[in-house]
Amino acid sequence: MLQRFELGNRLQTVLRSSPALVMTVAKYEIFLAFYLMVTGFSRGMRGLFMLFGYSNFLQVRYQASAYSRAAWGQLDGTIQGLLAKYLPAATPYYERIRSSVKRFSNARMASPEN
């Protein structure tokens, strides 16, 4: 049991000393979501359940981690720039998707009443 806490303390030390590593992990979490969206629909119900579970994980990470919010912000800025430059007609559709994702990310889970 002591080893588990020792490993956790070492991991926290590494993460605190390397914010770039944490930012990289946040970006990989987002890219994994896109991969799951692409492959999730081809795997039937199992893929959809996996996608639903991972979307809940990302919602929690977005609310709990400033690095995740920064990674999503970078992705949003990149997409907006690419749409403005190459495909301005798609901007209204992207704004709809963006507002839906924002509503989803700002939703609070109801806590059970005691």
C-alpha positions in Angstrom: 0.0 0.0 0.0 2.9 2.4 0.8 4.3 1.8 -2.7 1.1 3.0 -4.3 1.2 6.4 -2.4 4.9 6.7 -3.2 4.2 6.2 -6.9 1.4 8.7 -6.8 3.7 11.3 -5.1 6.4 10.7 -7.7 3.8 11.1 -10.5 2.5 14.4 -9.0 6.1 15.7 -8.8 6.7 14.9 -12.5 3.5 16.5 -13.6 4.1 19.6 -11.6 7.6 20.0 -13.0 6.5 19.5 -16.6 3.3 21.5 -17.6 4.1 20.7 -21.3 3.7 17.0 -20.5 0.2 17.7 -19.0 -0.7 19.8 -22.0 0.4 17.0 -24.4 -1.8 14.5 -22.5 -4.8 16.9 -22.8 -4.3 17.1 -26.5 -4.0 13.4 -26.9 -7.3 13.0 -25.0 -9.0 15.2 -27.5 -7.4 13.4 -30.5 -8.6 10.1 -29.0 -12.1 11.5 -29.0 -12.0 12.2 -32.7 -10.7 8.6 -33.3 -13.5 7.2 -31.2 -16.1 9.2 -33.2 -14.8 7.9 -36.5 -14.5 4.3 -35.3 -17.4 4.3 -32.9 -20.1 4.3 -35.5 -18.7 1.3 -37.3 -18.7 -0.8 -34.1 -22.4 -0.7 -33.4 -23.8 -0.3 -29.9 -20.4 -1.1 -28.3 -18.8 1.8 -30.0 -21.6 4.1 -29.2 -21.4 3.2 -25.5 -17.7 3.7 -25.5 -18.1 7.1 -27.2 -20.7 8.1 -24.6 -18.5 7.0 -21.7 -15.5 8.9 -23.1 -17.5 12.0 -23.8 -18.5 12.0 -20.1 -14.8 11.6 -19.2 -13.9 14.6 -21.4 -16.6 16.7 -19.8 -15.2 16.0 -16.3 -11.6 16.7 -17.6 -12.8 20.0 -19.1 -14.3 21.2 -15.9 -11.4 20.0 -13.7 -8.3 20.8 -15.7 -7.1 24.2 -17.0 -4.8 22.3 -19.4 -7.8 20.6 -21.0 -9.6 23.9 -21.4 -6.5 25.4 -23.0 -6.2 22.4 -25.3 -9.8 22.8 -26.4 -9.2 26.5 -26.9 -6.2 25.9 -29.1 -8.2 23.4 -31.2 -11.1 25.9 -31.5 -8.8 28.7 -32.6 -7.1 26.4 -35.2 -10.5 25.3 -36.6 -11.9 28.8 -36.8 -8.7 30.0 -38.6 -8.9 27.2 -41.1 -12.6 27.7 -41.7 -12.2 31.4 -42.2 -9.3 30.9 -44.6 -10.5 27.9 -46.7 -14.2 27.3 -46.1 -16.0 30.4 -44.9 -19.4 29.0 -45.8 -19.1 26.3 -43.2 -18.6 28.7 -40.3 -22.3 28.9 -39.3 -22.4 25.1 -39.1 -19.3 25.1 -37.0 -20.7 27.7 -34.7 -23.8 25.5 -34.1 -21.6 22.5 -33.2 -19.5 24.7 -31.0 -22.5 26.1 -29.1 -23.8 22.6 -28.6 -20.5 21.4 -27.2 -20.3 24.5 -25.0 -23.7 23.7 -23.6 -22.7 20.1 -23.0 -19.5 21.1 -21.3 -21.2 23.6 -19.1 -23.9 21.2 -18.0 -23.6 20.3 -14.3 -24.3 16.8 -13.1 -27.0 16.7 -10.5 -25.7 15.6 -7.1 -27.8 13.2 -5.2 -29.7 14.7 -2.3 -29.1 13.2 1.1 
